[in-house]
Amino acid sequence: MTQASINNSPYKGTLTREQFLFYEMRTTAKLLSEGLDGSEAVQRITEENLFQYPTERMIKNLANVCVARLRAMEDESLIRAVAVQPVDVSKQICLYAMMKDNRLMWDFMTLVIGEKYRQNDMSFGRMDLNVFFMRLQEQDDHVAAWSDSTIAKIKSVIIRVLIENGYLDNNRSEHLNRILIDRTLENAIRSNGDARALAAFNCFD
């Protein structure tokens, strides 16, 4: 596989280490809402070890991830909402931010979860994940080159994200729960021209 095929791919395997990061996202959103810019927020998080991680490098890397996700929404009101809204609402906005920043999460949530809701199909299992990744590998040389262990790690991250946001009850659940989107997030998604994302939150016109 050439470097060009990697550079041209919209998909990245960084979810293996980035996770959902809710606590970290909330902490970062509070700093941005106080008026700090991205680099200032990263510096403060790193210097004060606000994430409580063992190494400065890990703190800095994940602080940059959080800033990138929050900025990807291009909506200051949503960043403030992550900082101050109740946990369930804040988590839902963090999921949207994750989707905006990571094409793999966007595609999974819209093409798999969104289609489940659209078809009123509440079943969910490992086969759904397997089929999703098989199709990605067929379409993208970069994803096709990922190791089995990388894909397995990404699958486990996706499952944990679904559990943390109430889509699944636990690791063994084979039933997709119905999600009720927060009105603030729904309006922002529409304003951003991202109406396709609404299906991932069980929201249809």
C-alpha positions as CSV (number, residue, x, y, z in Angstrom):
1,M,0.0,0.0,0.0
2,T,1.4,3.4,-0.9
3,Q,1.6,6.5,1.3
4,A,-0.8,8.2,-1.1
5,S,-3.5,5.6,-0.5
6,I,-3.1,6.3,3.3
7,N,-3.2,10.0,2.8
8,N,-6.3,9.8,0.5
9,S,-8.3,7.6,2.9
10,P,-10.9,9.4,4.9
11,Y,-10.6,6.8,7.6
12,K,-8.1,6.7,10.5
13,G,-7.5,4.0,13.1
14,T,-6.9,6.4,15.9
15,L,-10.0,5.2,17.8
16,T,-7.9,2.4,19.2
17,R,-6.3,4.9,21.6
18,E,-8.8,7.9,21.6
19,Q,-11.9,6.2,23.0
20,F,-15.1,8.3,23.8
21,L,-13.3,10.6,26.4
22,F,-16.4,12.0,28.0
23,Y,-14.8,13.3,31.1
24,E,-11.9,14.8,29.1
25,M,-14.3,16.4,26.6
26,R,-16.3,18.0,29.3
27,T,-13.1,19.3,31.0
28,T,-11.9,20.7,27.7
29,A,-15.2,22.3,26.8
30,K,-15.3,24.1,30.1
31,L,-11.9,25.7,29.4
32,L,-12.9,26.7,25.8
33,S,-16.1,28.2,27.2
34,E,-14.1,30.3,29.6
35,G,-12.4,31.9,26.5
36,L,-9.2,29.9,26.2
37,D,-8.2,29.0,22.6
38,G,-7.3,25.5,21.7
39,S,-3.6,25.7,22.4
40,E,-4.2,27.5,25.7
41,A,-6.6,24.8,26.8
42,V,-4.2,22.1,25.9
43,Q,-1.4,23.8,27.8
44,R,-3.6,24.3,30.9
45,I,-4.8,20.6,30.8
46,T,-1.2,19.4,30.4
47,E,0.4,21.6,33.1
48,E,-2.2,20.9,35.7
49,N,-2.8,17.3,34.7
50,L,-6.5,17.9,34.6
51,F,-7.1,14.5,32.9
52,Q,-5.2,12.7,35.7
53,Y,-3.1,10.6,33.3
54,P,0.4,9.2,34.0
55,T,2.4,10.9,31.2
56,E,2.5,14.4,29.9
57,R,2.6,13.1,26.3
58,M,-0.7,11.2,26.8
59,I,-2.4,14.2,28.4
60,K,-1.3,16.5,25.6
61,N,-2.3,14.0,22.8
62,L,-5.8,13.5,24.2
63,A,-6.3,17.1,25.0
64,N,-5.6,17.9,21.3
65,V,-8.1,15.2,20.3
66,C,-10.7,16.8,22.5
67,V,-10.1,20.3,21.1
68,A,-10.3,18.9,17.5
69,R,-13.6,17.1,18.2
70,L,-15.2,20.1,19.9
71,R,-14.0,22.5,17.1
72,A,-15.2,20.0,14.4
73,M,-18.8,20.9,15.4
74,E,-18.2,24.5,14.4
75,D,-20.8,25.6,17.0
76,E,-19.8,27.5,20.1
77,S,-23.2,26.9,21.7
78,L,-22.7,23.1,21.5
79,I,-19.2,23.5,23.1
80,R,-20.8,25.4,26.0
81,A,-23.6,22.7,26.2
82,V,-20.9,20.0,26.6
83,A,-19.6,21.9,29.5
84,V,-22.8,22.7,31.4
85,Q,-25.7,20.4,30.2
86,P,-26.8,17.3,32.1
87,V,-24.6,14.3,31.5
88,D,-26.9,12.5,29.1
89,V,-27.3,15.6,26.9
90,S,-23.6,16.4,27.1
91,K,-22.7,12.8,26.1
92,Q,-25.0,13.0,23.1
93,I,-23.3,16.1,21.9
94,C,-19.9,14.5,22.4
95,L,-21.0,11.6,20.2
96,Y,-21.9,14.1,17.5
97,A,-18.5,15.7,17.9
98,M,-16.8,12.4,17.6
99,M,-18.8,11.7,14.4
100,K,-17.8,15.0,13.0
101,D,-14.1,14.5,13.7
102,N,-13.9,10.8,12.7
103,R,-15.3,9.6,9.4
104,L,-15.4,6.0,10.6
105,M,-17.7,6.9,13.5
106,W,-19.8,9.0,11.2
107,D,-20.3,6.2,8.7
108,F,-21.0,3.6,11.3
109,M,-23.5,5.7,13.2
110,T,-25.4,6.9,10.0
111,L,-25.1,3.7,7.8
112,V,-25.5,1.1,10.5
113,I,-27.3,2.6,13.5
114,G,-29.2,5.2,11.5
115,E,-30.5,2.5,9.0
116,K,-31.5,0.3,11.9
117,Y,-33.7,3.0,13.3
118,R,-35.0,3.9,9.8
119,Q,-36.1,0.3,9.2
120,N,-37.4,-0.1,12.8
121,D,-34.9,-3.0,13.2
122,M,-33.9,-3.0,16.9
123,S,-31.6,-6.1,16.6
124,F,-27.9,-5.5,16.9
125,G,-25.0,-8.0,17.1
126,R,-21.4,-8.5,16.2
127,M,-22.4,-9.4,12.7
128,D,-23.5,-5.8,12.1
129,L,-20.0,-4.6,13.0
130,N,-18.4,-7.4,11.0
131,V,-20.3,-6.5,7.9
132,F,-19.6,-2.8,8.3
133,F,-15.9,-3.4,8.5
134,M,-15.9,-5.9,5.6
135,R,-17.5,-3.3,3.4
136,L,-15.0,-0.7,4.5
137,Q,-12.1,-3.0,3.7
138,E,-13.5,-3.7,0.2
139,Q,-13.8,0.0,-0.5
140,D,-10.7,1.4,1.1
141,D,-7.1,0.1,0.7
142,H,-6.0,1.8,3.9
143,V,-8.6,0.1,6.0
144,A,-8.0,-3.2,4.2
145,A,-4.4,-3.0,5.5
146,W,-5.4,-2.7,9.1
147,S,-4.5,-5.7,11.3
148,D,-7.2,-7.9,12.8
149,S,-6.1,-6.6,16.3
150,T,-6.6,-3.0,15.2
151,I,-10.1,-3.7,13.9
152,A,-11.0,-5.7,17.0
153,K,-9.9,-2.7,19.2
154,I,-11.9,-0.3,17.1
155,K,-15.0,-2.6,17.3
156,S,-14.7,-2.7,21.1
157,V,-14.4,1.1,21.3
158,I,-17.6,1.4,19.2
159,I,-19.4,-1.0,21.4
160,R,-18.4,1.0,24.5
161,V,-19.5,4.3,22.9
162,L,-22.9,2.7,22.2
163,I,-23.2,1.5,25.8
164,E,-22.1,4.9,27.2
165,N,-24.8,6.7,25.1
166,G,-27.6,4.3,26.0
167,Y,-27.9,2.5,22.6
168,L,-27.0,-0.8,24.2
169,D,-27.4,-1.9,27.7
170,N,-24.2,-3.9,28.0
171,N,-21.6,-5.8,26.0
172,R,-23.8,-8.8,25.5
173,S,-26.9,-6.9,24.5
174,E,-28.5,-7.8,21.1
175,H,-31.2,-5.2,21.3
176,L,-30.8,-1.5,20.2
177,N,-32.5,0.9,22.5
178,R,-34.5,3.8,21.1
179,I,-32.7,7.2,21.5
180,L,-34.4,10.5,22.1
181,I,-32.3,13.4,20.7
182,D,-31.9,16.5,22.7
183,R,-33.7,19.4,21.0
184,T,-30.6,21.7,21.2
185,L,-28.5,19.1,19.4
186,E,-31.2,18.5,16.8
187,N,-31.5,22.2,16.0
188,A,-27.7,22.6,15.8
189,I,-27.3,19.5,13.5
190,R,-29.9,21.0,11.1
191,S,-28.3,24.4,11.2
192,N,-24.9,22.8,10.4
193,G,-26.4,21.2,7.3
194,D,-25.8,17.7,8.8
195,A,-29.3,16.4,8.6
196,R,-27.9,13.0,7.6
197,A,-26.6,12.6,11.1
198,L,-30.1,12.8,12.6
199,A,-30.8,9.2,11.7
200,A,-28.1,8.1,14.1
201,F,-30.1,9.7,16.9
202,N,-33.4,8.1,15.9
203,C,-34.6,11.4,14.5
204,F,-36.6,11.5,11.3
205,D,-38.7,14.2,9.7
